[in-house]
Amino acid sequence: MPDATETHRAIRAVWTLEAATLIARLARMVRDVGRAEELAQDALVVALETWPESGIPTNPGAWLMTAAKNRALNALQRDRMLERKHEQLTHEQEAAMPDLDDKLDDDVGDDVLRLVFISCHPVLTSEACVVLTLRMLGGLATDEIARAFLVPESTIAQRIVRAKKSLADAGVPFELPRGEDRRARVASVLEVIYFIFNEGYSATSGADLLRPAMCEEAIRLGRVLATLMPDDADVHGLCATMELHGSRLATRVTPTGEPILLLEQDRARWDHALIASGLAALARAEQLSPQRGPYTLLASVSACHARALDPLATDWARIASLYGAMYSLRPSPVLELNRAVAIAMAEGPAAGLTIIDAIAEAPALARYHLLPAARADMLAKLGRFDEARADFERAASLTRNERERTLLLERAATCARGEIPR
């Protein structure tokens, strides 16, 4: 009999890879995002009960889809749905599994992107759109989303419940919007895709720093969206941001998973094909609009790193200026923190520390571990090792990612020895 612990670990990995597609396809079938998520979760429970004894099936995604569709049929029968709908679903259940991948009759043929647009319906607030999609398609737990938004977990839980109910009550059509309706939702869709990428790039919690599959899915969705909306500068700006960041994924951790800081990464191992693609997307965004949007500006920051063959050649003054431009578009203490780090690199740690201390009491940063981490780094460079150690320890207490916590505690120990961390 297979080892149950190993099987459960494998099931969680399968779920991470398959959940988004599973929920998206179920939502198209049952026309209710809340029910689709419940059906997918039910299929996961069945897998947890049966796979430890039977073993992982050859095609686990198809297995989960079949289990969920069986439950959907039963639910529709109980609810006495229209006979036409019942016959349609029965036919789909009996059809060969490859038919699940048939393209739909719209201009994108992507269930996941379709569900992102549906979840970003105008009936929901911008915050609710992002939260709901992250929960269903990003594979994030409620507490992970709360940390990403820097708000209480209860607030996120309430938003998710209300968002599902609002979509159901409004009878939102399960189709890709067109024309002005599509354009009206793009900002929220971009925000969702970027959040998914960020969670893959630096996991909020858990034993691993990276979730590469989430980064890859976000980049894929961005590229599909760019094909769908080729004249939208922000879409190309987001693609550029994700590709330029994504080029560094393979060098962000050691073979055993420990984080490698940006300035210590082997730039020769960065993915230069992704860099070329990202720079091309950035050029396209800049060509389409002289008014640089937030994602184009963010991509410009990543381009500064990508173009620097040596860390010492990085144009930190330009990076600081770009963060300032982003702040003028969307004031945020997180952006100001990023600007402070760039200022510290360009002008020295004292200059960066002055900016950080000015925003240290911002409520949104109260439990943001990167604030004390950045402050500690600057304090250490100024030789204020006791204060730096305390801030590194505070940052370690705030993060829920095990790899980050270990790194921060190691840096605190270095300060305790009166040495500047690398």
C-alpha positions in Angstrom: 0.0 0.0 0.0 1.4 3.5 -0.9 2.7 5.6 2.0 -0.3 7.8 3.1 1.8 10.8 4.0 3.6 10.8 0.7 0.3 10.3 -1.2 -1.3 13.3 0.6 1.8 15.4 -0.3 1.4 14.4 -3.9 -2.3 15.1 -3.8 -1.6 18.6 -2.5 0.8 19.1 -5.4 -1.7 17.9 -7.9 -4.4 20.2 -6.4 -2.1 23.2 -6.8 -1.6 22.4 -10.4 -5.1 21.5 -11.3 -7.4 23.5 -9.1 -7.7 26.6 -11.4 -8.6 24.6 -14.5 -10.9 22.4 -12.5 -12.9 25.2 -11.0 -13.0 27.2 -14.2 -14.5 24.3 -16.2 -17.0 23.4 -13.4 -18.1 27.1 -13.3 -18.9 27.0 -17.0 -21.0 23.8 -16.4 -23.0 24.8 -13.3 -23.0 28.6 -13.9 -22.2 29.3 -10.2 -18.6 30.0 -9.0 -19.4 29.2 -5.4 -20.9 25.8 -6.3 -18.0 25.1 -8.7 -15.5 25.6 -5.9 -17.5 23.4 -3.6 -17.6 20.6 -6.2 -13.9 20.9 -6.8 -13.2 20.7 -3.1 -15.5 17.7 -2.8 -13.5 15.9 -5.5 -10.3 16.7 -3.6 -11.8 15.1 -0.4 -12.7 12.0 -2.4 -9.1 11.9 -3.7 -7.7 12.2 -0.1 -9.9 9.3 0.9 -9.2 6.9 -2.0 -5.8 7.6 -3.5 -3.8 6.5 -0.4 -5.2 3.0 -1.0 -5.5 2.9 -4.8 -2.5 5.1 -5.7 -2.2 8.3 -7.8 -4.1 7.7 -11.1 -2.2 8.1 -14.4 -4.1 11.3 -15.2 -5.0 12.9 -11.8 -6.5 16.0 -13.3 -8.9 14.0 -15.4 -9.7 11.9 -12.4 -10.6 14.9 -10.3 -12.6 16.4 -13.2 -14.6 13.2 -13.6 -15.3 13.0 -9.8 -16.4 16.6 -9.7 -18.6 16.2 -12.8 -20.3 13.1 -11.2 -21.1 15.2 -8.2 -22.3 18.0 -10.4 -24.7 15.6 -12.1 -26.0 14.4 -8.8 -26.5 17.9 -7.6 -28.3 19.0 -10.7 -30.6 16.0 -10.4 -31.4 16.8 -6.8 -32.1 20.4 -7.8 -34.4 19.2 -10.6 -32.6 21.3 -13.2 -34.1 21.5 -16.7 -34.0 18.3 -18.6 -32.1 19.9 -21.4 -29.3 20.9 -19.1 -29.3 17.4 -17.5 -29.0 15.7 -20.9 -26.2 18.1 -21.9 -24.1 17.3 -18.8 -24.8 13.6 -19.1 -23.5 13.6 -22.6 -20.4 15.5 -21.5 -19.9 12.9 -18.7 -20.0 10.0 -21.2 -17.8 11.7 -23.8 -14.0 10.9 -24.0 -11.8 12.9 -21.7 -9.8 14.6 -24.5 -13.0 16.4 -25.4 -12.6 18.4 -22.2 -10.0 20.5 -24.0 -12.1 21.5 -26.9 -12.0 25.2 -27.7 -15.0 27.3 -26.9 -16.9 29.5 -29.3 -15.4 32.8 -28.2 -12.2 34.6 -29.1 -9.9 33.2 -26.4 -10.8 29.5 -25.7 -9.3 29.6 -22.2 -11.6 28.5 -19.3 -9.3 30.0 -16.7 -9.0 33.4 -18.2 -12.7 33.4 -18.8 -13.4 32.8 -15.1 -11.0 35.6 -14.2 -13.1 38.0 -16.3 -16.3 36.6 -14.8 -14.9 37.1 -11.3 -14.0 40.6 -12.2 -17.7 41.5 -13.0 -18.7 45.2 -12.3 -21.3 43.9 -9.7 -18.3 43.4 -7.4 -15.9 45.9 -6.0 -12.3 45.9 -7.3 -11.1 44.4 -4.0 -13.7 41.7 -4.1 -12.8 40.8 -7.7 -9.2 40.3 -6.9 -9.8 38.4 -3.6 -12.4 36.0 -5.2 -10.2 35.1 -8.1 -7.1 34.6 -5.9 -9.1 32.2 -3.7 -10.4 30.2 -6.6 -7.7 30.3 -9.2 -4.6 31.4 -7.4 -4.8 28.5 -5.0 -4.3 30.8 -2.0 -5.7 30.3 1.4 -7.7 33.1 3.1 -4.9 34.0 5.4 -2.4 34.1 2.5 -4.6 36.6 0.7 -5.0 38.6 3.9 -1.3 39.0 4.2 -1.0 40.0 0.6 -3.5 42.8 1.1 -2.2 43.6 4.6 -5.7 43.3 6.1 -7.3 41.0 8.7 -8.2 37.5 7.6 -11.8 37.9 8.7 -12.1 40.8 6.3 -11.0 38.6 3.4 -13.3 35.8 4.4 -16.3 38.2 4.4 -15.3 39.6 1.0 -15.1 36.1 -0.5 -18.5 35.0 0.8 -20.2 38.3 -0.3 -18.6 38.1 -3.7 -19.8 34.6 -4.4 -23.3 35.6 -3.3 -23.3 38.8 -5.5 -22.4 36.9 -8.6 -25.0 34.2 -8.0 -27.7 36.8 -7.2 -26.8 38.9 -10.3 -27.1 35.9 -12.6 -23.8 36.8 -14.2 -23.5 35.2 -17.7 -20.6 32.7 -18.0 -19.0 34.1 -21.1 -16.1 36.3 -22.0 -17.2 39.9 -22.1 -16.7 41.9 -25.2 -16.1 45.6 -26.2 -16.4 48.2 -23.5 -17.5 45.6 -20.9 -14.2 43.8 -21.4 -12.1 46.9 -21.2 -13.9 47.9 -18.0 -12.7 44.8 -16.3 -9.1 44.8 -17.5 -7.6 46.7 -14.5 -9.0 44.1 -12.1 -8.0 41.2 -14.3 -4.4 42.5 -14.5 -4.3 43.0 -10.7 -5.5 39.4 -10.2 -2.9 37.9 -12.6 -0.1 40.0 -11.0 -1.1 38.8 -7.5 -1.0 35.2 -8.7 2.5 35.8 -10.1 3.7 37.4 -6.9 2.5 34.6 -4.7 4.5 32.2 -7.0 7.5 34.4 -6.9 7.6 34.8 -3.2 5.2 32.5 -1.3 3.4 34.1 1.6 3.8 31.0 3.8 4.9 27.4 3.7 8.2 25.6 3.5 9.2 26.8 0.0 10.1 30.3 -1.1 8.8 29.7 -4.7 5.7 28.3 -6.4 7.0 28.2 -9.9 3.8 26.7 -11.4 1.9 29.8 -10.2 4.4 32.1 -12.0 4.1 30.1 -15.1 0.3 30.1 -15.1 0.3 33.9 -14.5 2.7 34.5 -17.4 0.6 32.2 -19.6 -2.6 34.1 -18.7 -0.9 37.4 -19.4 0.2 36.2 -22.8 -3.3 35.0 -23.7 -4.6 38.4 -22.6 -2.0 40.2 -24.7 -3.2 38.2 -27.8 -6.8 39.1 -26.9 -6.0 42.8 -26.4 -2.9 43.6 -28.5 -3.3 47.4 -28.3 -3.5 47.6 -24.5 -0.3 49.1 -23.1 -1.0 48.0 -19.5 -1.4 44.3 -20.6 2.0 44.4 -22.3 3.4 46.2 -19.3 2.2 43.4 -17.0 3.6 40.7 -19.4 6.9 42.5 -19.4 7.0 42.7 -15.6 6.2 39.0 -15.1 8.7 37.8 -17.8 11.5 40.0 -16.5 10.9 38.9 -12.9 10.4 35.3 -14.0 13.8 35.3 -15.7 15.3 35.2 -12.3 13.3 32.3 -10.8 16.0 29.6 -11.3 18.6 31.7 -9.4 16.4 32.8 -6.5 17.1 29.7 -4.4 19.9 27.2 -3.8 19.5 23.5 -4.9 18.2 22.9 -1.3 15.8 25.8 -1.3 17.5 28.5 0.6 16.9 32.1 -0.7 19.5 33.8 -2.7 19.3 37.6 -2.5 19.2 39.6 -5.8 22.7 41.0 -5.5 24.1 37.5 -5.0 22.4 35.8 -7.9 24.3 34.4 -10.8 23.1 36.6 -13.6 24.6 34.4 -16.3 22.0 31.8 -15.3 19.0 34.2 -15.7 16.6 33.1 -18.4 17.8 35.4 -21.3 15.0 34.2 -23.6 12.5 35.5 -21.0 14.5 38.7 -20.6 14.3 39.3 -24.4 10.6 38.6 -24.4 10.0 40.9 -21.5 12.0 43.8 -23.0 10.1 43.4 -26.2 6.8 43.6 -24.3 8.1 46.6 -22.5 9.0 48.3 -25.7 5.5 47.5 -27.1 3.8 49.0 -24.0 5.9 52.2 -24.3 5.1 52.4 -28.0 1.4 52.1 -27.4 1.1 54.8 -24.7 3.4 57.8 -23.8 1.7 57.8 -20.4 3.4 55.1 -18.5 1.0 53.0 -16.5 1.9 51.2 -13.2 2.8 47.9 -14.8 4.9 49.6 -17.5 6.8 51.5 -14.8 7.2 48.3 -12.8 8.6 46.6 -15.9 11.0 49.4 -16.3 12.3 48.7 -12.8 12.8 45.1 -13.7 14.5 46.1 -17.0 17.1 48.1 -14.9 18.1 44.9 -13.2 17.9 42.8 -16.4 20.2 45.1 -18.3 22.8 45.3 -15.5 25.3 42.5 -16.2 26.9 43.2 -12.9 25.0 44.2 -9.7 27.3 47.2 -9.3 26.1 48.5 -12.7 22.4 48.7 -11.6 21.0 52.2 -12.1 19.5 52.6 -8.6 18.8 56.3 -9.1 16.5 55.5 -12.0 14.8 52.8 -10.0 14.1 55.2 -7.2 12.7 57.7 -9.7 10.5 55.0 -11.2 9.1 54.1 -7.8 8.4 57.7 -7.2 6.4 57.9 -10.5 4.4 54.8 -9.4 3.7 56.4 -6.1 2.3 59.5 -7.8 -0.1 57.2 -9.7 -1.1 55.0 -6.8 0.1 56.2 -3.4 1.2 53.3 -1.3 3.6 52.9 1.7 4.9 49.7 0.1 6.0 51.7 -3.0 7.6 54.2 -0.7 9.4 51.4 1.1 10.7 50.2 -2.3 11.8 53.7 -3.2 13.7 53.9 0.2 15.6 50.7 -0.6 16.6 52.1 -4.0 17.6 55.4 -2.4 19.7 53.5 0.1 21.5 51.8 -2.7 22.0 55.0 -4.7 22.8 57.5 -2.0 23.7 55.4 1.1 21.8 53.7 3.9 21.3 56.9 6.0 19.2 58.4 3.1 17.1 55.3 2.8 16.6 55.0 6.6 15.2 58.5 6.8 12.5 57.6 4.3 11.7 54.3 6.1 11.4 55.9 9.5 9.0 58.4 8.0 6.6 55.6 7.0 7.2 53.2 9.8 3.9 53.9 11.5 1.8 53.4 8.5 -1.1 51.0 9.5 -0.7 49.1 6.2 2.9 48.2 7.1 2.2 47.2 10.8 2.7 43.5 10.0 4.7 43.8 6.8 7.9 41.9 7.4 9.8 43.6 4.6 9.7 46.9 6.5 11.8 45.8 9.5 13.9 43.6 7.2 14.9 46.6 5.0 15.4 48.8 8.0 17.7 46.2 9.6 19.8 46.0 6.5 20.3 49.7 6.5 21.1 49.8 10.2 23.7 47.1 9.8 25.4 49.0 7.1 25.6 52.0 9.4 27.2 49.8 12.2 24.1 50.0 14.4 24.2 46.2 15.0 22.0 45.9 18.1 19.1 47.8 16.4 19.6 45.8 13.2 19.5 42.5 15.0 16.3 43.5 16.7 14.7 44.4 13.4 15.8 41.3 11.7 14.3 39.3 14.5 11.0 41.2 14.3 10.9 40.6 10.5 11.4 36.9 11.2 8.5 36.9 13.6 6.2 38.5 11.1 6.9 36.2 8.0 5.1 32.9 7.7 7.4 31.6 5.1 9.9 29.2 6.7 12.7 29.9 4.3 12.5 33.6 4.8 12.3 33.2 8.5 15.5 31.1 8.5 17.3 33.7 6.4 16.2 36.6 8.6 17.3 34.9 11.8 20.7 34.1 10.2 21.1 37.7 9.3 20.2 38.7 12.9 22.9 36.3 14.2 25.4 37.9 11.9 24.6 41.3 13.4 24.9 39.9 16.9 28.5 39.1 16.0 29.0 42.7 14.9 29.2 41.8 11.2 27.3 43.2 8.2 25.2 40.5 6.6 25.8 39.7 3.0 
